[in-house]
Amino acid sequence: MTSWEKYKYSIFNPNALSILRGLIGISLPFFILCPSQTAHIWAFILFLVGALTDYWDGWLARQYNLESAFGRWVDPFVDKILILAPLAAFAKLQMFSIWWVVPLFIREIIVTFCRTGWLLEGESIGAEKLGKLKFVFQMVMVLVSFAYFVFRPYAAWNFTTNTFRLLLPYLLIVTVALTILSGFFFLMNQRAHFFSSGFARFTLAVGVGLLPKAPGTWGSLLGLLLVFLTRWNIWLYGGTCLALFLIGAWIYPLLKDPDPDPQYVVIDEVCGIFVTFMAIPLTWTAALLGFVLFRFFDVLKPFPVRLLERIPRYGGIMADDVGAGLYAWLILFLVFK
């Protein structure tokens, strides 16, 4: 066996290509938001390379029987990064309203979360036909946005870029409609999976609570990330917090655990972090201080937080973290008012 035969599947492993595509997706906003036209061209090239790896890794997995549970999860996950990251950057540059992008983010986060939870239960849920059609339109949407963005400074491309500019609103409408419809039918078709104890455990852990150490810290960090993603709009911020609270209240009765407040349940930490940063200017200093204060009060549980913990079942799980969040919020308010 030659060295190439020995190592080619390590170099061109489908999972490695998927991870490369995810790294490309993460880097795209930095190139797009850079004022350099050269950076914009590189962003377009990188996106095309990322799109090529989407076909390539799938072909390799099928051709050489390299499919795996991790690959079935990571492939659609990084596809979402490759699509959503540049769209968010284009919205930041006001090529279209950020509100066109919000439904795409919500749909992909919910579907990816559910797929991950079901995969941990041994259920691998593939993409449905409408979901595949949605992805095609999303890809075309990003390609047209890139083409308009990259070529509009050049007078020779005026006719083409004007055509793309006129096409963008219609593509947005169709893409968002397909995204919402595909998400709705996916969840409806898989609704039987919502009622398992394993999925209830995953949901109340918000995924990260199942990590081996410091589940409360991981939950608080996830909450901080969601704060950064939603804080730009008060309705989105409040709606996300309320949705998490209501989802937890719905799912908790399905949890089959003798412990009424298991350590892996961290949806309360996520909501507590949202309380911590209500109406607080979100700077990096405030974020760090708020995170530390929330964790401090969540662990110390000063009066009357410890009493709130005694409220039965889900009410007590939530109440003590909301109380810790209020303590942290009060100090942040005094410091940054």
C-alpha positions in Angstrom: 0.0 0.0 0.0 1.4 3.4 -1.0 1.6 6.3 1.4 -1.1 8.1 -0.6 -3.4 5.0 -0.3 -2.8 4.9 3.4 -3.4 8.5 4.2 -5.8 9.8 1.5 -8.9 9.1 3.6 -7.4 11.0 6.6 -6.7 14.0 4.4 -10.0 13.9 2.5 -12.2 12.5 5.3 -15.8 13.7 4.9 -15.9 14.9 8.5 -12.7 16.8 8.0 -14.1 18.5 5.0 -17.3 19.3 6.9 -15.3 20.9 9.7 -13.3 22.9 7.1 -16.6 24.1 5.7 -17.7 25.3 9.1 -14.4 27.2 9.7 -14.9 28.8 6.3 -18.4 29.8 7.3 -17.3 31.3 10.6 -14.6 33.4 8.8 -16.9 34.8 6.1 -18.3 37.7 8.1 -14.9 39.0 8.9 -14.0 39.2 5.2 -17.4 40.6 4.2 -17.3 43.4 6.9 -13.7 44.3 6.0 -13.7 47.5 3.9 -11.2 46.0 1.5 -12.5 44.9 -1.9 -9.9 42.2 -2.0 -11.3 40.8 1.2 -14.7 40.7 -0.4 -13.4 38.8 -3.4 -11.7 36.3 -1.0 -15.0 35.9 0.9 -16.7 35.0 -2.4 -14.0 32.5 -3.3 -14.1 30.9 0.2 -17.8 30.6 0.0 -17.6 28.8 -3.4 -14.9 26.5 -1.9 -17.2 25.8 1.1 -20.1 25.0 -1.2 -17.9 22.6 -3.2 -16.9 20.7 -0.1 -20.6 20.2 0.7 -20.9 18.1 -2.5 -17.4 16.6 -2.1 -17.8 15.2 1.5 -21.2 13.7 0.6 -19.7 12.0 -2.5 -16.7 10.6 -0.5 -19.0 9.3 2.3 -21.2 7.4 -0.2 -18.4 6.3 -2.5 -16.1 4.8 0.1 -18.7 3.9 2.8 -17.4 6.5 5.2 -20.7 7.6 6.6 -21.0 8.0 10.4 -23.4 9.3 13.0 -21.1 12.3 13.6 -21.0 13.0 9.9 -24.8 12.9 9.6 -24.9 15.5 12.4 -22.0 17.8 11.5 -22.7 18.0 7.8 -26.1 19.8 8.0 -24.8 21.8 11.1 -21.9 23.4 9.2 -24.2 23.9 6.1 -26.2 26.2 8.3 -23.1 28.1 9.4 -22.0 28.6 5.8 -25.4 30.0 4.9 -26.3 32.0 8.0 -23.0 33.7 8.7 -22.7 35.6 5.4 -26.4 36.5 5.4 -26.0 38.0 8.8 -23.0 40.0 7.6 -25.0 41.2 4.5 -27.8 42.3 6.8 -25.3 44.2 8.9 -24.3 46.1 5.8 -28.0 46.8 5.2 -28.3 45.0 2.0 -31.6 43.8 3.4 -33.3 44.0 6.8 -32.0 41.8 9.6 -35.6 40.7 10.2 -35.4 38.6 7.0 -32.5 36.6 8.6 -34.1 36.1 12.0 -36.6 33.4 10.9 -33.8 31.6 9.2 -31.7 31.6 12.4 -34.7 30.5 14.6 -35.6 27.6 12.3 -32.1 26.3 11.9 -31.3 26.6 15.7 -34.6 24.7 16.6 -34.2 22.0 14.0 -30.5 21.4 14.7 -31.2 21.3 18.5 -33.9 18.7 18.0 -31.8 16.6 15.6 -29.0 16.6 18.1 -31.2 15.5 20.9 -32.7 12.7 18.8 -29.3 11.6 17.6 -28.2 11.1 21.2 -31.2 8.8 21.6 -30.1 6.8 18.5 -32.6 8.4 16.1 -30.8 9.8 13.0 -33.3 12.1 11.3 -32.4 13.0 7.7 -33.4 16.0 5.7 -36.8 16.0 4.1 -37.5 17.0 0.5 -38.8 20.4 1.5 -35.8 20.9 3.6 -33.5 20.1 0.7 -35.4 22.6 -1.5 -35.1 25.2 1.2 -31.3 24.6 1.3 -31.1 25.1 -2.5 -32.9 28.4 -2.3 -30.8 29.5 0.6 -27.6 28.7 -1.3 -28.9 30.6 -4.4 -29.8 33.5 -2.1 -26.3 33.7 -0.7 -24.7 33.4 -4.2 -26.8 36.2 -5.6 -26.1 38.4 -2.5 -22.3 37.7 -2.9 -22.4 38.4 -6.7 -24.2 41.7 -6.1 -21.9 42.6 -3.2 -18.6 41.8 -5.0 -19.3 43.1 -8.5 -21.3 46.3 -7.7 -18.2 48.6 -7.5 -17.3 47.7 -11.1 -19.2 49.8 -13.7 -18.8 47.1 -16.4 -21.1 44.9 -14.2 -23.8 47.5 -13.7 -26.5 45.6 -15.7 -25.8 42.3 -13.9 -25.6 43.8 -10.4 -28.9 45.8 -11.0 -30.5 42.5 -12.1 -29.3 40.9 -8.9 -30.5 43.9 -6.8 -34.0 43.5 -8.3 -34.0 39.8 -7.8 -32.9 39.8 -4.1 -36.3 40.8 -2.6 -38.2 38.0 -4.4 -35.5 35.5 -3.5 -35.7 36.6 0.1 -39.5 36.1 0.2 -39.3 32.6 -1.3 -36.3 31.6 0.8 -37.9 32.7 4.1 -41.2 31.1 3.2 -39.6 27.8 2.4 -37.5 28.0 5.5 -40.5 28.5 7.8 -42.6 25.9 6.0 -39.9 23.2 6.0 -39.2 23.8 9.7 -42.9 23.5 10.5 -43.5 20.3 8.5 -40.2 18.8 9.9 -41.3 19.3 13.5 -44.8 18.1 12.7 -43.6 15.0 11.0 -41.2 14.2 13.9 -43.6 15.3 16.7 -43.7 11.8 18.3 -40.0 12.2 19.2 -40.8 15.2 21.5 -42.3 13.1 24.2 -39.5 10.8 25.2 -37.7 11.2 28.6 -34.4 11.3 26.8 -35.4 14.3 24.7 -36.9 16.0 27.8 -33.5 15.5 29.5 -31.6 17.0 26.6 -34.0 19.9 26.3 -33.9 20.8 30.0 -30.1 20.5 29.8 -30.2 22.8 26.7 -27.7 20.4 25.4 -24.7 21.8 27.3 -25.9 20.6 30.7 -25.0 17.0 29.7 -21.3 18.0 29.4 -19.3 16.1 32.1 -18.3 19.0 34.4 -19.7 22.3 35.6 -23.1 22.1 33.9 -24.3 25.4 35.6 -21.3 27.3 34.2 -21.9 25.9 30.7 -25.6 26.8 30.9 -24.7 30.3 32.0 -22.2 30.7 29.1 -24.9 29.5 26.6 -27.3 32.0 28.1 -24.7 34.8 27.6 -24.3 33.8 24.0 -28.1 34.0 23.5 -28.1 37.4 25.2 -25.5 38.7 22.7 -27.5 37.2 19.8 -30.9 38.7 20.8 -30.1 41.9 22.7 -30.3 44.1 19.7 -34.1 44.0 19.9 -36.1 44.1 23.1 -38.9 42.0 21.8 -36.6 39.3 20.5 -34.7 39.3 23.8 -37.8 39.0 26.0 -39.5 36.6 23.6 -36.5 34.2 23.7 -36.4 34.2 27.5 -40.2 33.6 27.7 -40.0 30.9 25.1 -37.3 29.1 27.1 -39.3 29.4 30.3 -42.5 28.0 28.6 -40.6 25.2 26.8 -39.1 24.1 30.1 -42.5 24.2 31.8 -43.9 22.0 29.0 -41.1 19.5 28.9 -40.4 19.1 32.7 -43.4 16.8 33.4 -42.0 14.4 30.8 -38.7 14.0 32.6 -38.3 10.7 34.4 -35.8 11.3 37.1 -36.1 10.6 40.8 -34.2 13.9 41.6 -36.7 16.8 41.2 -33.8 19.2 40.3 -31.0 17.2 38.5 -27.7 19.0 38.0 -27.9 18.7 34.2 -31.1 20.9 34.1 -29.6 24.3 33.2 -32.5 25.9 31.3 -33.0 27.9 34.5 -29.4 29.2 34.3 -30.0 30.4 30.8 -33.2 32.3 31.9 -31.3 33.7 34.9 -28.7 35.2 32.7 -31.4 36.9 30.6 -32.7 38.5 33.9 -29.1 39.6 34.8 -28.7 41.7 31.6 -32.2 43.3 31.4 -31.7 47.0 30.2 -28.0 46.8 31.0 -25.6 48.3 28.4 -24.0 45.1 26.9 -20.3 45.8 26.8 -17.6 43.2 27.3 -16.9 44.5 30.8 -20.6 44.3 31.7 -20.8 40.8 30.2 -17.9 39.5 32.2 -19.0 41.2 35.5 -22.6 40.0 35.0 -21.6 36.5 34.3 -19.4 36.3 37.4 -22.0 38.0 39.6 -24.8 35.6 38.4 -22.6 32.5 39.0 -21.7 33.9 42.5 -25.3 34.5 43.6 -26.5 31.3 41.9 -24.0 29.3 44.0 -24.3 31.4 47.3 -28.1 31.7 47.1 -28.5 34.7 49.5 -31.8 35.4 51.2 -34.5 34.9 49.9 -33.1 32.9 46.9 -32.6 29.8 49.0 -36.2 29.9 50.1 -37.3 30.2 46.5 -35.4 27.0 45.7 -37.9 25.2 48.0 -40.8 25.9 45.7 -41.9 22.4 44.4 -40.6 21.1 41.0 -40.2 23.4 38.0 -41.2 26.5 39.9 -38.4 26.2 42.4 -35.9 25.3 39.7 -36.6 28.5 37.9 -37.3 30.8 40.8 -33.9 30.6 42.5 -32.0 31.4 39.3 -34.4 34.3 38.5 -33.6 35.5 42.1 -29.9 35.2 41.5 -30.3 37.0 38.2 -32.1 39.9 40.0 -29.3 40.2 42.6 -26.7 40.3 39.7 -28.9 42.8 37.8 -29.2 45.2 40.7 -25.4 45.4 41.1 -24.9 45.9 37.3 -27.6 48.6 37.3 -25.8 50.5 40.1 -22.5 50.2 38.3 -23.6 51.0 34.8 -26.6 53.2 35.2 
